[in-house]
Structures are given as structure tokens and as C-alpha cells.
Amino acid sequence: MSAQTQKTAFVTGASSGIGKALAKELFFKGFKVFAGARRLKNMTDLKDLGIHTLELDVTSDESVGNALTYIRKESGGRLDFLFNNAGTSCTFPAMDLNVADAEACFAVNFFGVIRVTKLFLPLLIEAKGTVVQTGSVAAKLPFPFGSVYSASKAALHQYSDVLRIELAPFEVKVVTLIVGGVLTNIADDRPLPKDSLYIDIEADGVQARRTMAKDNNPMPPNVFAERVVRKLTTPALPPRTIWDGHGALLVWFLDLFVPRFLIALAFAKRFKLTRLAALVQAKKAKSELKKKKNYETLVLFVCYIFLLF
């Protein structure tokens, strides 16, 4: 295949999981692939295949600019597919997160996408290319202990929906992957603060949420990548969204047809928030009983002193 006809793709977050699998699948399909990640050492297998690997930090203008310079030169100034896949996890109770944690999550999952897309747009316009965003089912349902992560993905979904309309005049497509359970290394293993309101359910509530994907037969990333690339490269116009990964279609159904209050009740039970509510009430009742006993003891003491005098 000549350099003139070979299609090109740039995958961010390609050091593991979905990103690495996408880079390999695209390469095996004949694409000239550029793979970016913060750690080059985790992409040596991609480099050995013949994939162009780049050190990339999507939160840095300089890093993304350097990637653009290299890819523009190596691709002839055109890019058929941009896969905005770089992402970070933030599975933590909302009230245990500080603002810096939330900003760091959005810096990668949302603002990093804006930065990369904006800089690479001229190459996409030249190729009448496609922007592919790695979204999540977490943006569709209120999964507990993932408020900031879910918000970052919901922001990405809405950004992509608007971007799709705005780039249509330039024949650039935008596709959002709404990803269910896929076996990846993305995880948040930080322990809760000792004074967390959720410390009583950390082991079986918070941790169950963190391992939810791994505990429910996640799709292998190579299978996910093959299915996604096949849908994106069929002659027909690519879909606006691709729901895939374990449980993705179930989330699609729940999002469309099941009342939110029922979903909230189910999640509260699944992640032990109903048990936490019972524990809170029990502690409150115990505290009230203790106050009552202390009051009764005080009254008896006062009466005793009064009788003495």
C-alpha cells in the first residue's frame, strides 16, 4: 500500500488496555498508526510491530504540539482517525475528593480531549477524517462513588455531540464509544480517609464499585478493539455512538426505559448504601439513648444532692 493511499490513525492512551488494543488492530488492518502515551517503555511491543510510538501527555500543550509536528510530517499532513482514548480513573466518594483530584481527572478525561482535537483538526479536515472519543456507560447512569469520573465522561459525551454538528460542514465525523466492561488496568486503589463517611462500607461497598468491571466478565480489549474498528471502517457512514463492552446494552436499556428512582434504589442496595443508612440510624439512636441516660443520671444526681441539704 502506497503512502498516498495508506490510511492513518493516532491513538492516545496507547500504553495498555483499550488504547494498545486499538493501535494493534488498526495496524493489522493496514493503517499507519501513531500511538501516544506518557510512558514509552510500555509501548515497546507496539514499536516492535512497526507502530510509531510517541511520548504524550494530553495535559501539556508542548507535548501535544510535539506530537502534532511529528505526525504531520510522517502522515503527509492528513489524519483519517483520531482516537481520544487517554483517560484516568477517579472512583471515590464525592465528599472524600478534594478539588485538585477532580481537576486532575477532568484535565485528562475532558480538557485533554479538547486540546488534542483542536490541534489535530487541520489534519482531520484534510483527510475528511473521524474523531473517536472513548466515553463510558458511567456517563449514562448514576453509579455511586464515581461522581467526578462520570461527570468527566458526561462532559465528553455532550462535547462530542455538539462537535459532531459543528464539524459536519468540514466532513469530519465524530463517534463516541460508550464503553461497558472491558478488561483494563485503569483503577483507583486509594484507601478512604480514616474520617470518611463511608469507612464502614469501604470493603464491600466502595471496593465493589471499584472492581465492578473486573468482577463481571469484562470483554477482552482485543475483542473490543476488533469490533470497534470493524464498525468504523465499514463503507457505510460510521454511527454517532458505539455501545460495546460487557453490560453496555443493558445500560442502554436501563437509561432509556427504567425510571431513575428505581436505578438509584438498586445501586444503593448493590453498593451497601442502604446498609450504611441503617448503620447511621443505629448510631444516631445509640447516641440519643446515651444522651437520655446521661440526662437521667444528672437528674438523679441533682435530686440526691437536694435531699442531702
ABEGO torsion letter per residue (X at the ends): XBAAABBBBBBBGAABEAAAAAAAAAAAAGBBBBBBBABAAAAAAAAAAGBBBBBBBAABAAAAAAAAAAAAAAAGGBBABBBBABBBBBBBBAAABBAAAAAAAAAAAAAAAAAAAAAAAAAAAAAGBBBBBBBBAAAABBBBGAAAAAAAAAAAAAAAAAAAAAAAAAGBBBBBBBBBBBBBABBBABBBBAABAAAAAAAAAAAAAAAAAAABGBBBAAAAAAAAAAAAABABBBBABBBBEBGAAAAAAAAAABBAAAAAAAAAAAAGAAAAAAAAAAAAAAAAAAAAAAAAAAAAAAAAAAAAX
